[in-house]
Amino acid sequence: MLETTVVVIGGGATGMGILRDLCMRGVSAVLLEQAGLAHGTSSRFHGLLHSGGRYAVNDIESARECLRENRIIRRIGRQCVEETEGFFALAPQDDPDYVPGWENACRQAGIDAQEVEVGEALRLEPELSPNIVRVFRVPDSCVDGFRLVHHNAQSARRHGGKVFTYHAVTAIRQRNGKIRGVSAVNRHTGTKLDIACECIVNAAGSWSGCITGLAGQDVSVTPDRGTLVIFNHRFASRVINRLHPGSDGDIFVPHGSVTILGTTSATADTPDDMTPTTQDVLRLLELGEPLFPAVRDYRILRAFSGTRPLYAPGGSGGRKASRNFHVVDHAAQGLEGLITILGGKLTTYRLMAERAADCVCARLGVTAPCRTALEPLAEDADETALRRASRVFPVQGITLMADRLGNDFSGVVRLAEKSDSNPLICECEMVSLAEIEHVARDPLTFSLTDIRLRTRLGMGTCQGTFCALRTVAALTEHGIPLHSPPPDSMHHFLQERWKGLRPALWGMQAREMELGRAMYMGTLNLDGAAHEQTC
């Protein structure tokens, strides 16, 4: 049996932030995640690092928290953030009487919302509708949720934290009203893992209710399903928000070479209700037209869905539910040592982690202060490593790779220097063999999807059509096995990619999917090979 002081359940931004915080305070901690890191909400949102402007009118405290944490994350997680700024644009369909109240709320929250002349806004964002009435500039930014989670994981592990992915919690042990431990099962091998501990922090997001149920407790968390659309090119340089009360399809967020339109809001039947529909995509396109009239002409790369863990103690849900967060100490319900963190948003993940860690430390008698707002998640790559990298990596992709890898960058450079060649495996996202090899050897990597979330493999234009086969072939050649046999690895990876293609299956996207089907099903007989593996 493994022994530790605290078990954190949930490998998203909040859970990983809690693990990092506790370990930095000297508390022994282990994290359990039922799938791969960033499997849930932290990888299934629009990637906005909020300035607070979207919440200023209805939830001023959330707006203030967003603004403070926005500034902190820009500092400690520089490699995960693109400082784009943002626009709030009033469309002709929007109520002009909403603007004065919004401006006043922004002032009260401390948000620097400066009006921009419409002509200047159109010069800066030429694809924006010429019919917009007013525009305000705010300090919104973009954040890579995948990278943020993994950089927190790197930091937590450097401070002694242990992470077990693909381990589903099956039981919470308690005696005399106190937490005694956790049981989990490895979803790949079926092996049982028992951990003795004093405290459990439930940071399972939309699955939080499932975890508390194992302990005989109850929390008011409602999974809220949202669908988003990714376009194949970047037609906005800034985050573009509709200047009206928060609603569906009213925000465009640029990320690298793509743009994301989101999002919808509907109560989900289950936490893993993450399959987008064509109806969702068509509705988002209609809602996006007032800001970008040509939105239907842009090529859609894919659609995706996720569930938000909304805290709804009064039964409110959807857009009416607060985006604030809540720390629940279940000692008030008769179970000491169980703490649940609910609600919130990725922008405030670090603050949420700090508050949860404060609660744990108060119970344990630990007085060490929180340092997560002061110490960077990863160090910047030094000039020597960058010069060495330029000899073995495509020059145009080195900065991207350094930001992705964080403190692992120098190790990947050394690996590439030892190889005879270091070919690009994924041209869309500039991912080379050395980076894939390094990530594949990480104990947290079990599948091509795990490699994708670390490197962005298969997230570009071809959606894995070419790089999936190359990656499996390269790993096989270099003797680096994944959990599943090569045909199954490709099959599972491509099915996940194709799930996002199906809701927008028209135009160039339909042609691309047929190319993929011709390659993998027609030429390589992948569906037949995968079937034979399971017979």
C-alpha positions in Angstrom: 0.0 0.0 0.0 1.2 3.5 -0.9 1.2 6.0 1.9 1.0 9.8 1.5 -0.6 12.7 3.4 -3.0 14.0 0.7 -4.6 12.5 -2.4 -5.8 14.9 -5.1 -8.4 13.5 -7.4 -8.6 15.1 -10.9 -5.8 15.8 -13.4 -7.1 19.1 -14.8 -5.7 22.6 -14.2 -7.2 22.9 -10.7 -6.2 19.4 -9.5 -2.7 19.8 -10.8 -2.5 23.3 -9.4 -3.4 21.9 -6.0 -0.7 19.2 -6.2 1.9 21.8 -7.1 0.8 24.1 -4.3 0.8 21.4 -1.6 4.2 20.0 -2.7 5.7 23.4 -2.8 4.6 23.8 0.9 6.3 20.5 1.8 3.2 18.4 2.0 3.4 14.8 0.6 0.8 14.4 -2.1 -0.3 12.1 -4.9 -2.7 12.8 -7.7 -5.1 10.4 -9.4 -6.6 11.0 -12.8 -9.1 8.6 -14.5 -7.8 9.3 -18.0 -4.8 11.4 -19.3 -3.9 14.8 -18.0 -6.2 17.6 -19.2 -8.7 15.0 -20.3 -11.8 17.1 -19.2 -12.7 20.7 -19.1 -9.1 22.1 -19.0 -8.7 20.9 -22.7 -12.2 21.5 -23.8 -12.8 25.2 -23.6 -12.1 28.3 -25.8 -8.7 29.1 -24.3 -9.6 32.6 -23.1 -7.6 34.0 -20.3 -10.3 36.3 -19.0 -9.8 40.0 -18.2 -13.1 39.8 -16.2 -15.0 41.8 -18.8 -17.5 39.0 -19.4 -18.5 38.8 -15.7 -18.3 42.5 -14.6 -22.0 43.2 -14.8 -23.4 40.1 -13.1 -20.5 38.8 -11.0 -18.1 41.6 -10.1 -16.1 39.4 -7.6 -15.5 36.9 -10.3 -14.4 39.7 -12.6 -11.9 41.0 -10.1 -10.5 37.5 -9.5 -10.1 37.0 -13.2 -8.2 40.2 -13.6 -5.8 39.4 -10.8 -5.2 35.9 -11.9 -4.8 37.0 -15.6 -1.8 39.1 -14.5 -0.4 36.3 -12.4 -0.6 33.6 -15.1 0.9 35.9 -17.7 3.9 36.1 -15.3 4.3 32.5 -14.0 3.1 30.8 -17.1 4.5 32.9 -19.9 5.1 29.9 -22.2 1.4 29.1 -22.0 0.0 32.5 -22.8 -0.3 34.7 -25.9 -1.0 38.3 -24.9 -3.4 39.2 -27.7 -5.6 41.7 -25.8 -9.3 41.7 -26.6 -12.2 43.7 -28.1 -15.8 43.9 -26.9 -17.8 44.9 -30.0 -21.4 46.1 -30.0 -23.3 44.7 -33.0 -26.4 46.4 -34.4 -28.5 43.6 -32.9 -27.2 44.4 -29.4 -28.8 46.8 -26.9 -26.8 50.1 -26.7 -28.3 50.7 -23.2 -26.3 47.8 -21.9 -23.0 49.6 -22.6 -23.0 52.3 -19.8 -23.7 49.7 -17.1 -20.9 47.5 -18.5 -18.4 50.4 -18.6 -19.3 51.2 -15.0 -19.0 47.6 -13.8 -15.6 47.4 -15.5 -14.4 50.5 -13.7 -15.5 49.1 -10.4 -13.7 45.8 -11.1 -10.5 47.6 -12.0 -10.7 46.5 -15.7 -9.1 49.0 -18.1 -11.8 49.0 -20.8 -10.8 51.8 -23.3 -13.1 52.7 -26.2 -11.6 52.4 -29.7 -12.8 54.2 -32.7 -14.7 51.8 -35.0 -12.5 52.7 -38.0 -9.3 52.0 -35.9 -10.9 48.7 -34.8 -11.6 47.7 -38.4 -8.0 48.6 -39.4 -6.7 46.3 -36.6 -9.2 43.6 -37.3 -10.2 43.9 -41.0 -12.4 40.7 -41.0 -14.6 42.2 -38.3 -18.1 43.3 -39.4 -18.2 46.9 -40.8 -21.6 47.2 -39.1 -20.3 47.2 -35.6 -21.4 50.2 -33.6 -18.9 50.5 -30.7 -15.7 48.8 -29.6 -13.8 48.6 -26.4 -10.3 47.2 -25.7 -9.7 45.0 -22.7 -6.7 43.0 -21.4 -8.0 39.5 -22.5 -5.4 37.0 -23.6 -5.2 33.4 -24.9 -4.0 30.5 -22.8 -3.1 26.9 -23.9 -4.9 24.7 -21.4 -3.0 21.5 -22.4 0.3 23.2 -21.9 -0.7 24.9 -18.6 -1.7 21.6 -17.1 1.5 19.8 -18.2 3.7 22.6 -17.0 2.0 22.5 -13.6 2.6 18.7 -13.6 6.3 19.2 -14.4 6.6 21.7 -11.5 4.7 19.4 -9.1 6.8 16.4 -9.9 10.0 18.5 -9.4 8.7 19.3 -5.9 8.1 15.6 -5.1 4.5 15.1 -6.3 3.4 11.8 -7.7 1.0 11.5 -10.6 -1.0 8.4 -11.6 -3.0 8.7 -14.8 -5.6 6.2 -16.1 -6.4 5.4 -12.5 -10.2 5.5 -11.7 -11.1 6.0 -8.0 -13.3 3.1 -6.9 -13.6 3.6 -3.1 -12.9 6.2 -0.4 -12.0 4.6 2.9 -13.1 6.2 6.1 -13.2 5.3 9.8 -14.9 7.1 12.7 -15.8 10.0 10.5 -12.3 10.5 9.2 -10.7 9.9 5.8 -8.3 6.9 5.8 -7.5 6.3 2.2 -8.4 5.7 -1.4 -8.7 2.7 -3.7 -8.2 3.1 -7.5 -7.9 0.7 -10.5 -5.6 1.0 -13.4 -7.9 1.3 -16.4 -5.3 -0.3 -18.7 -4.2 -3.3 -16.6 -6.9 -3.7 -14.0 -4.4 -3.5 -11.2 -5.7 -2.2 -7.9 -3.9 0.7 -6.2 -4.5 1.4 -2.5 -3.3 4.6 -0.9 -3.4 5.5 2.7 -3.9 9.2 3.4 -5.1 11.8 5.9 -6.9 14.1 3.4 -8.5 13.9 0.0 -9.1 16.9 -2.3 -11.8 16.3 -4.8 -10.9 18.4 -7.8 -12.7 16.1 -10.4 -14.6 18.9 -12.1 -17.8 17.6 -13.7 -17.2 14.2 -12.0 -17.0 15.8 -8.5 -20.4 14.5 -7.6 -19.4 10.9 -8.5 -16.4 11.2 -6.2 -18.3 12.6 -3.2 -20.9 9.9 -3.8 -18.3 7.2 -3.1 -17.8 8.8 0.4 -21.6 9.0 1.1 -21.5 12.8 0.6 -23.4 15.1 -1.8 -22.5 18.3 -3.7 -24.6 20.5 -6.0 -22.6 20.3 -9.2 -24.2 20.3 -12.6 -22.3 19.3 -15.7 -23.0 21.9 -18.4 -22.2 20.9 -22.0 -20.6 23.4 -24.4 -19.7 23.0 -28.0 -17.0 25.0 -29.9 -15.8 25.2 -33.5 -12.2 25.5 -34.6 -11.5 27.3 -37.9 -8.5 26.4 -40.0 -6.9 29.8 -40.0 -6.5 32.8 -37.8 -8.9 35.6 -39.0 -8.7 37.5 -35.8 -5.6 38.8 -34.0 -7.4 39.5 -30.8 -10.1 37.9 -28.7 -13.4 39.3 -30.0 -16.4 39.4 -27.6 -20.0 40.5 -28.3 -20.8 43.4 -26.1 -24.0 42.0 -24.5 -25.0 39.8 -21.6 -23.1 36.5 -21.9 -24.8 34.1 -24.3 -24.0 31.3 -26.8 -21.7 31.8 -29.8 -20.5 35.3 -28.8 -16.7 34.9 -28.6 -13.9 34.3 -31.1 -10.5 33.4 -29.6 -7.3 33.1 -31.8 -4.8 30.3 -31.0 -1.6 30.0 -33.0 -2.8 29.6 -36.6 -6.5 28.9 -35.8 -9.5 30.6 -34.4 -12.1 29.1 -32.0 -15.7 30.2 -31.8 -17.7 29.3 -28.7 -19.6 28.3 -26.9 -23.0 26.8 -26.3 -24.5 26.0 -22.9 -26.9 23.2 -22.1 -27.3 20.8 -19.2 -25.5 17.6 -19.8 -26.9 14.2 -19.0 -23.5 12.9 -17.9 -20.1 14.4 -17.2 -18.6 12.7 -20.2 -21.3 14.0 -22.6 -18.7 15.4 -25.0 -19.9 14.6 -28.6 -20.5 17.7 -30.7 -23.4 17.7 -33.2 -23.9 19.3 -36.6 -26.8 21.2 -35.1 -24.4 22.8 -32.6 -22.0 23.8 -35.4 -24.7 25.4 -37.6 -26.1 27.3 -34.6 -22.7 28.6 -33.7 -22.1 29.8 -37.3 -25.4 31.7 -37.2 -24.6 33.3 -33.9 -21.1 34.3 -35.0 -22.2 36.1 -38.2 -22.9 39.5 -36.5 -19.2 39.8 -35.6 -17.7 38.1 -38.7 -20.2 38.1 -41.6 -18.0 35.7 -43.7 -17.8 33.1 -41.0 -19.6 30.5 -43.1 -16.9 30.9 -45.8 -14.0 30.0 -43.4 -12.9 26.4 -43.5 -13.9 24.5 -40.3 -11.1 22.3 -38.9 -13.2 20.4 -36.3 -15.8 20.8 -33.5 -15.4 19.7 -30.0 -17.4 19.7 -26.7 -16.8 19.6 -23.0 -18.7 19.9 -19.8 -18.4 22.8 -17.3 -18.7 21.8 -13.6 -21.2 24.5 -12.5 -21.9 24.8 -8.8 -25.6 25.1 -8.5 -26.8 24.8 -4.9 -30.1 26.6 -5.6 -30.8 24.6 -8.7 -29.8 27.3 -11.2 -27.9 26.2 -14.2 -26.5 27.2 -17.6 -25.8 30.9 -18.1 -27.6 31.8 -14.8 -25.2 29.7 -12.7 -22.4 31.6 -11.0 -18.9 31.1 -12.5 -17.4 31.6 -9.1 -15.8 28.7 -7.2 -16.5 27.2 -3.8 -14.4 25.1 -1.4 -16.5 22.6 0.5 -15.0 21.1 3.7 -17.1 18.0 4.3 -16.2 18.0 8.0 -19.5 20.1 8.3 -21.3 17.0 7.0 -19.5 14.6 9.4 -16.5 13.5 7.3 -13.2 15.0 8.3 -10.4 15.1 5.7 -12.5 15.4 2.5 -12.5 18.7 0.7 -14.2 19.4 -2.6 -13.5 22.3 -4.9 -16.3 23.3 -7.2 -17.1 25.7 -10.1 -14.7 28.3 -11.3 -12.9 28.6 -14.6 -9.5 28.0 -15.9 -8.4 31.6 -15.5 -8.8 31.2 -11.7 -7.3 27.7 -11.4 -4.3 28.9 -9.4 -6.4 30.8 -6.9 -8.8 27.9 -6.6 -5.8 25.6 -5.9 -4.4 28.1 -3.3 -7.8 28.2 -1.4 -8.1 24.4 -1.5 -4.5 24.0 -0.3 -5.1 26.6 2.4 -8.0 24.5 3.7 -5.9 21.3 3.7 -2.9 23.0 5.4 -5.1 24.4 8.1 -6.3 20.9 8.9 -2.8 19.5 8.9 -1.3 22.3 10.9 1.1 23.3 8.0 2.0 27.0 8.1 4.1 27.3 5.0 2.8 30.1 2.7 1.6 29.6 -0.8 4.3 30.4 -3.4 2.5 29.5 -6.6 1.9 33.2 -7.6 5.6 33.9 -7.2 7.6 31.1 -8.9 7.3 30.4 -12.6 6.0 27.1 -13.8 8.9 26.7 -16.2 12.2 28.5 -16.8 12.8 30.2 -20.2 15.1 28.3 -22.5 18.6 29.6 -22.2 20.5 31.0 -25.3 23.0 28.1 -25.3 20.2 25.5 -25.6 18.4 27.6 -28.3 21.7 27.8 -30.4 22.2 24.1 -30.1 18.6 23.4 -31.0 19.0 25.4 -34.2 21.5 22.8 -35.5 19.1 19.8 -35.1 15.6 21.3 -35.3 13.8 23.4 -38.0 14.6 27.0 -36.9 11.0 28.2 -37.4 9.7 25.7 -34.9 12.2 26.0 -32.0 10.4 28.7 -30.0 7.1 26.7 -30.2 8.9 23.6 -29.1 10.7 25.3 -26.2 7.4 26.8 -25.0 5.7 23.4 -25.2 8.4 21.5 -23.4 9.2 23.9 -20.7 12.0 22.5 -18.5 12.2 19.4 -20.7 13.6 21.4 -23.6 17.3 20.9 -23.0 16.8 17.1 -22.6 15.0 16.9 -26.0 17.8 18.9 -27.6 20.4 16.5 -26.2 18.3 13.6 -27.5 18.2 15.1 -31.0 22.0 15.7 -31.0 22.6 12.0 -30.4 20.4 10.9 -33.3 21.6 10.6 -36.9 18.5 12.5 -38.0 15.6 14.3 -36.5 12.8 14.5 -39.1 9.6 16.4 -38.8 6.7 14.0 -38.0 4.0 16.6 -37.9 4.5 19.5 -40.3 1.3 21.3 -39.3 2.5 21.8 -35.7 6.3 21.5 -36.2 6.7 18.4 -34.1 9.9 16.4 -34.7 11.0 12.8 -33.9 13.1 13.8 -30.8 10.2 15.6 -29.1 7.8 12.6 -29.8 10.4 10.1 -28.5 10.9 12.1 -25.3 7.2 12.5 -24.6 6.5 8.8 -25.4 9.1 7.7 -22.8 7.4 9.7 -20.1 5.6 7.3 -17.5 2.4 9.4 -17.9 2.3 8.6 -21.7 0.1 5.6 -22.7 -1.3 6.6 -26.1 -1.0 8.8 -29.2 -3.6 11.1 -27.6 -1.3 11.6 -24.6 1.5 12.6 -27.0 -1.0 14.9 -28.8 -1.8 16.8 -25.7 1.8 17.4 -24.9 3.1 18.2 -28.4 -0.1 19.2 -30.5 0.7 16.2 -32.8 -2.3 15.8 -35.2 -4.0 19.1 -34.2 -3.2 20.9 -37.4 -4.8 20.9 -40.8 -4.5 17.2 -41.6 -5.9 16.2 -38.1 -3.5 13.3 -37.9 -4.1 11.9 -41.4 -0.3 11.8 -42.1 1.4 12.1 -38.7 -0.5 9.3 -36.9 1.0 6.7 -39.2 4.5 8.3 -39.1 4.5 8.4 -35.3 3.5 4.8 -34.8 6.1 3.7 -37.4 8.8 5.8 -35.7 8.1 4.6 -32.2 8.0 1.0 -33.4 11.3 1.4 -35.2 12.9 2.9 -32.1 11.5 0.3 -29.8 9.2 2.6 -27.8 5.9 0.7 -27.2 2.7 2.4 -26.3 0.1 0.6 -24.2 -1.9 -0.6 -27.3 -0.5 -2.4 -30.4 0.3 -0.1 -33.3 -3.0 -0.8 -35.3 -5.1 -0.1 -32.1 -3.1 3.0 -31.3 -3.7 4.5 -34.7 -7.4 3.4 -34.7 -8.1 5.0 -31.3 -6.3 8.2 -32.2 -8.0 8.6 -35.6 -11.4 7.8 -34.2 -11.0 10.6 -31.6 -9.8 13.0 -34.4 -12.7 12.0 -36.7 -15.2 12.5 -33.9 -14.6 16.2 -34.3 -14.6 16.2 -38.1 -18.0 14.5 -38.5 -20.2 17.4 -37.3 -18.8 19.7 -40.0 -18.5 17.2 -42.8 -18.9 19.4 -45.9 -16.6 21.1 -48.4 -12.8 20.6 -47.8 -13.4 18.8 -44.6 -15.4 16.1 -46.3 -12.6 15.7 -48.9 -10.0 15.4 -46.1 -12.0 12.8 -44.3 -12.3 10.7 -47.5 -8.6 11.0 -48.0 -8.1 9.6 -44.5 -10.6 6.8 -45.0 -8.9 5.9 -48.3 -5.5 5.7 -46.6 -6.3 3.9 -43.4 -9.3 1.9 -44.3 -8.9 1.3 -48.0 -5.1 1.0 -48.3 -4.0 -0.1 -44.8 -7.2 -2.0 -43.8 -7.0 -0.4 -40.4 -10.6 -1.3 -39.4 -9.9 -4.9 -40.3 -6.6 -4.9 -38.5 -8.1 -3.4 -35.4 -10.9 -6.0 -35.5 -8.4 -8.8 -35.7 -6.5 -7.5 -32.7 -9.6 -7.8 -30.6 -10.7 -11.3 -31.8 
